[in-house]
Amino acid sequence: DNIHWSDEDGSIAALGNQLKAATLFYLGYNHKHKQNNIMCSPSETITPVKVSDCETNYDSSASWTTTLKYVLSAAFLSVSVLEFSLWFPFVLPGLTSAAAKTYIPAFFVYDDEHTKFDNTPWTYNTDYLLTTVMSILAIQCILARSDNDQKNQRSLRLRLYSASLLICYAISTLAGAWAHQHFLSVESLNTSRFRMFWFVCVGNVSFASCYMGLIGREVQRHFGVSGAMHMGPWWFWPAYGCYMSLTCGLGYISFKRPACDIFIAGCTQFPTTFYCLAALGIRKWPQQNSKKVAVGKETSIELVSPMYRAIYYIGFISNAPLLPVYPILVQYTDMTLGGVNTFLHTWLLLAWGMQGISLVHLCKAVSNGERRV
């Protein structure tokens, strides 16, 4: 009656080990299968879903969420900055009365009582001078190359954006010069032809924010402190510039004195102006007495001269005083419109010229410098 089990050949132990391994394999597979089904679709339990599919769906959802966030941010910034620019001239201390007499909305409808538009040679000739200088600086930005194709490719976007900004200035002043020279009466200002020319003039100043923002991104990429400023998607500033140009074309940036349009359009540039200033400014620059680097081995950062950094800062910030200066000149001085315009164009020549000169220098630094580590 007593059954004696013998495992002299080890077959029973081997069978036990096989059963143990099979059990562990089944439990592990079943656990992983349930995890995949719960993660992807709790209602489907027959066909396992790959984890990579879940990751793809998650990445796509996150991408759409991020894009929507930037779209809403661009819309909010554009609308709020335009409203601020239309409001700001009227709240400057001591200038409320002058601004109210100067910034009278027109929506491209002009009259004999309030409209002032100068046609003297001093006005349009200084505009033509601005066109010439900006065009020369734009060409210099494009030509700020080196003998190294790889470095030239690295600097290409900064060179193109810088040249595009200066070309916006050139086109704006060219259209403005032509308008000042050929539209000689209030009746001519109320034509679609003048509206087209003046939209080109003011619209390019409005759209210049696009290239300022893109320049700020490139300056941050090549010279800024990594992670100090969020760059955002490349289309953010073009969307901002398009909105400002659209509102300009619709007449929201239109005043009885057409010159006022330029100053309000310039005011909308303040976010991109400070972006450009911060991109280059918030870093610790190498000291002149620091350890010398072999010639030809300098990084782009080490090739940026302190003098050109100062020119860059002054050039981008020096447009700001023009907004309060203009109503003071036309309301509280005896200067002629031609004299006022000549003074303002000279100011712009210095400010935009410094922007162009410093951007040429930065383009050369990227084209000739080594990539920073």
C-alpha positions in Angstrom: 0.0 0.0 0.0 2.8 2.3 0.6 4.0 4.0 -2.6 7.6 5.0 -2.6 8.7 7.8 -5.1 12.1 7.6 -6.4 13.9 10.4 -8.3 17.2 8.8 -8.8 17.4 10.1 -12.4 16.3 13.7 -11.4 13.3 13.7 -13.8 10.8 14.8 -11.2 12.9 17.8 -10.2 13.4 18.8 -13.8 9.7 18.7 -14.4 9.1 20.9 -11.3 11.5 23.5 -12.6 9.8 23.5 -16.0 6.4 24.1 -14.4 7.8 26.9 -12.2 9.3 28.7 -15.2 6.1 28.4 -17.3 4.1 29.8 -14.4 6.4 32.8 -14.0 6.3 33.5 -17.7 2.5 33.4 -17.9 2.1 35.7 -14.9 4.7 38.2 -16.3 3.1 38.3 -19.8 -0.4 38.6 -18.3 0.6 41.5 -16.1 2.3 43.4 -19.0 -0.7 42.6 -21.3 -3.1 44.2 -18.7 -0.9 47.2 -18.3 -0.8 47.9 -22.0 -4.6 47.5 -22.3 -5.3 49.8 -19.3 -2.9 52.4 -20.6 -4.3 52.6 -24.1 -7.9 51.4 -24.1 -9.6 49.8 -21.1 -12.5 48.5 -23.2 -10.3 46.5 -25.5 -8.8 43.4 -23.9 -8.2 41.1 -26.8 -5.5 42.7 -28.9 -2.5 44.1 -27.0 -1.6 47.7 -27.9 2.1 48.7 -28.2 3.4 51.1 -25.7 5.0 53.2 -28.5 1.5 53.9 -29.9 0.5 55.4 -26.5 3.6 57.5 -26.5 2.9 58.8 -30.0 -0.7 59.7 -29.1 0.5 61.5 -25.9 3.2 63.4 -27.8 0.6 64.5 -30.4 -1.8 65.7 -27.8 1.0 67.6 -26.0 2.1 69.2 -29.2 -1.4 70.5 -30.0 -1.8 71.8 -26.5 1.5 73.7 -26.7 0.6 75.1 -30.1 -2.7 76.3 -28.9 -1.0 77.9 -25.9 1.3 79.9 -28.2 -1.5 80.9 -30.5 -3.5 82.3 -27.6 -0.4 84.0 -26.3 0.3 85.6 -29.7 -3.3 86.8 -30.0 -3.3 88.2 -26.5 0.0 90.0 -26.9 -0.9 91.5 -30.3 -4.3 92.9 -29.2 -3.0 94.2 -25.8 0.1 95.9 -27.3 -2.0 97.6 -30.0 -4.4 98.9 -27.4 -1.6 100.0 -25.2 0.1 101.8 -28.1 -3.1 103.7 -28.9 -3.6 104.7 -25.3 0.0 105.4 -24.1 0.5 108.8 -25.9 -2.4 110.3 -24.0 -1.2 109.4 -20.5 2.4 110.7 -20.7 2.9 113.3 -17.9 2.6 116.8 -19.2 1.7 115.8 -22.7 -2.0 114.9 -22.5 -3.1 118.2 -24.1 -0.5 118.1 -26.9 -1.3 114.4 -27.6 -5.0 115.1 -27.9 -4.3 117.9 -30.4 -1.9 115.7 -32.4 -3.1 112.1 -32.4 -6.6 112.6 -33.9 -7.9 109.4 -35.5 -8.6 109.5 -39.2 -9.1 106.0 -40.6 -7.6 107.3 -43.9 -10.1 110.2 -44.1 -8.4 113.6 -44.0 -9.7 117.1 -43.8 -8.4 120.7 -44.2 -8.8 121.5 -40.5 -6.7 118.9 -38.8 -4.6 117.3 -41.6 -0.9 118.3 -41.9 1.3 116.7 -44.5 4.6 118.2 -45.5 5.8 118.3 -49.1 9.1 120.2 -48.8 12.3 118.7 -50.2 13.9 118.5 -46.7 11.3 115.9 -45.8 11.4 113.6 -48.8 15.1 114.0 -49.5 16.0 112.9 -45.9 13.6 109.9 -46.4 15.5 109.0 -49.6 18.7 109.2 -47.7 17.4 106.8 -45.1 16.4 104.4 -47.9 19.9 104.5 -49.3 21.7 103.9 -46.0 19.3 101.1 -44.9 19.8 99.4 -48.2 23.6 99.5 -47.9 23.5 98.1 -44.4 21.1 95.3 -45.5 23.5 94.3 -48.2 26.4 94.3 -45.7 24.5 92.0 -43.4 24.0 89.5 -46.3 27.7 89.7 -47.2 28.9 89.2 -43.6 30.3 85.8 -44.5 33.5 83.9 -43.9 35.4 81.3 -46.0 33.9 78.5 -44.0 30.6 77.2 -45.5 29.6 75.5 -42.3 29.9 78.7 -40.3 28.1 80.7 -43.1 25.2 78.2 -42.8 25.1 78.8 -39.1 24.9 82.6 -39.5 22.5 82.5 -42.4 19.3 83.1 -40.5 20.7 86.0 -38.5 22.0 87.6 -41.7 18.7 87.2 -43.5 16.6 88.5 -40.5 18.9 91.4 -40.0 18.8 92.3 -43.7 15.0 91.9 -43.8 14.6 94.3 -40.8 16.7 97.0 -42.6 14.9 96.4 -45.9 11.6 97.0 -44.0 13.0 100.4 -43.0 14.2 101.1 -46.5 10.9 100.2 -48.1 9.0 102.3 -45.5 11.1 105.4 -46.1 11.0 105.0 -49.9 7.2 104.9 -49.9 7.1 107.8 -47.4 9.4 109.9 -49.5 7.4 109.3 -52.7 4.2 110.2 -50.8 5.6 113.4 -49.4 6.9 114.3 -52.9 3.8 113.6 -55.0 0.6 113.9 -52.8 0.3 117.7 -52.6 -3.3 118.3 -51.4 -5.8 117.0 -48.9 -7.9 115.7 -51.8 -5.0 113.6 -53.0 -4.6 112.1 -49.5 -8.2 110.8 -49.7 -7.4 108.6 -52.7 -6.8 104.8 -52.7 -3.4 105.5 -54.3 -2.2 107.4 -51.2 -3.7 104.8 -48.9 -1.7 102.2 -50.7 1.5 104.1 -50.5 1.0 105.0 -46.9 0.1 101.5 -45.9 3.4 100.4 -47.4 5.1 103.1 -45.4 3.5 102.4 -42.1 2.9 98.7 -42.6 6.6 97.9 -43.0 7.3 99.7 -39.7 4.5 97.6 -38.1 5.8 94.4 -39.6 9.4 95.1 -38.6 8.5 93.6 -35.2 8.5 90.2 -37.0 12.1 90.5 -37.9 13.1 92.1 -34.6 11.6 89.1 -32.8 13.4 86.6 -35.1 16.7 88.5 -34.6 16.1 88.3 -30.8 15.7 84.5 -31.2 19.0 84.2 -33.2 20.9 86.5 -30.8 19.7 84.4 -27.9 20.7 81.2 -29.7 24.2 82.4 -30.5 25.1 84.8 -27.7 22.5 84.5 -25.0 22.6 82.5 -21.7 21.2 79.0 -22.4 17.8 78.7 -20.8 17.6 82.3 -19.6 14.9 83.2 -22.1 12.2 81.1 -23.6 12.5 81.3 -27.4 9.1 80.0 -28.4 8.2 78.8 -31.9 9.6 80.6 -34.9 6.1 81.7 -36.1 5.2 83.6 -33.0 6.8 86.9 -34.0 5.7 86.7 -37.7 2.1 86.2 -36.4 2.5 89.3 -34.2 3.9 91.4 -37.1 1.1 90.3 -39.5 -1.5 91.3 -36.9 0.0 94.8 -36.6 0.3 95.2 -40.4 -3.4 94.1 -40.8 -4.6 96.6 -38.3 -2.6 99.2 -40.1 -4.2 98.4 -43.4 -7.7 98.5 -41.8 -7.1 102.0 -40.6 -6.7 101.5 -36.9 -3.3 103.1 -37.0 -4.4 106.2 -39.0 -4.4 109.8 -37.8 -5.1 113.2 -39.3 -1.4 113.9 -39.3 -0.1 110.9 -41.2 3.3 111.1 -39.6 1.6 110.1 -36.3 0.9 106.7 -37.8 4.7 106.0 -37.8 5.1 106.7 -34.1 2.2 104.5 -33.1 3.5 101.7 -35.3 6.9 102.2 -33.7 5.4 101.9 -30.3 4.1 98.4 -31.1 7.7 97.4 -31.4 8.5 97.7 -27.7 8.1 93.9 -26.9 10.5 92.9 -29.6 12.8 95.7 -28.8 13.2 94.6 -25.2 13.5 91.0 -26.4 16.5 91.9 -28.5 18.0 93.9 -25.7 17.6 91.2 -23.2 18.9 88.4 -25.5 22.2 90.2 -25.8 22.3 91.9 -22.4 21.7 89.2 -19.8 25.0 87.4 -19.8 28.5 87.9 -18.3 30.8 88.8 -21.2 34.4 87.8 -21.4 36.8 90.4 -19.9 39.4 92.1 -22.1 42.1 91.0 -19.8 40.9 87.4 -19.6 42.9 84.4 -20.9 43.7 84.9 -24.5 42.4 82.5 -27.1 44.4 81.5 -30.2 43.5 83.6 -33.2 40.9 81.8 -35.3 39.7 79.7 -32.3 37.5 82.3 -30.7 33.8 81.6 -30.1 31.2 84.0 -31.5 30.7 85.4 -28.0 34.4 86.3 -27.7 34.4 88.1 -31.1 31.7 90.6 -30.0 33.3 93.9 -29.2 32.0 96.0 -26.2 31.8 99.0 -28.4 29.4 97.3 -30.8 27.4 95.9 -27.9 26.9 99.5 -26.7 25.9 100.6 -30.3 23.4 97.7 -30.4 21.8 98.7 -27.1 21.6 102.4 -27.9 20.4 101.8 -31.5 17.4 99.6 -30.3 16.3 101.8 -27.4 16.9 105.2 -28.9 13.6 105.2 -30.9 11.6 105.4 -27.7 11.9 109.2 -27.1 10.4 110.0 -30.6 6.8 109.2 -29.4 6.7 112.1 -26.8 9.1 114.3 -28.8 6.8 114.6 -31.8 3.8 116.3 -30.2 6.1 118.6 -28.3 7.7 119.8 -31.5 4.5 120.3 -33.5 2.5 121.9 -30.6 5.0 123.8 -28.5 7.7 125.1 -31.0 7.7 127.3 -34.0 9.5 124.7 -36.2 8.1 124.1 -39.6 6.9 120.7 -40.5 9.8 120.3 -42.8 12.2 121.2 -40.0 10.4 118.7 -37.6 10.6 115.9 -40.2 14.2 116.6 -40.9 15.1 116.4 -37.2 13.1 113.2 -36.8 14.6 111.6 -39.9 18.1 112.5 -38.7 17.3 110.8 -35.4 16.1 107.7 -37.2 19.2 107.7 -39.3 21.3 107.5 -36.2 19.1 105.0 -34.4 18.5 102.7 -37.3 22.1 103.1 -38.5 23.4 101.9 -35.1 21.0 99.0 -35.3 22.4 98.1 -38.8 26.0 98.6 -37.9 25.8 96.4 -34.7 23.8 93.7 -36.6 26.5 93.6 -39.3 29.1 93.1 -36.5 27.0 90.3 -34.9 26.6 88.6 -38.2 30.4 88.6 -38.8 30.9 87.3 -35.2 28.7 84.3 -35.9 30.2 83.7 -39.4 33.8 83.8 -38.1 33.5 82.4 -34.6 33.6 78.9 -33.4 30.4 77.3 -32.1 30.2 77.7 -28.3 30.3 74.6 -26.2 
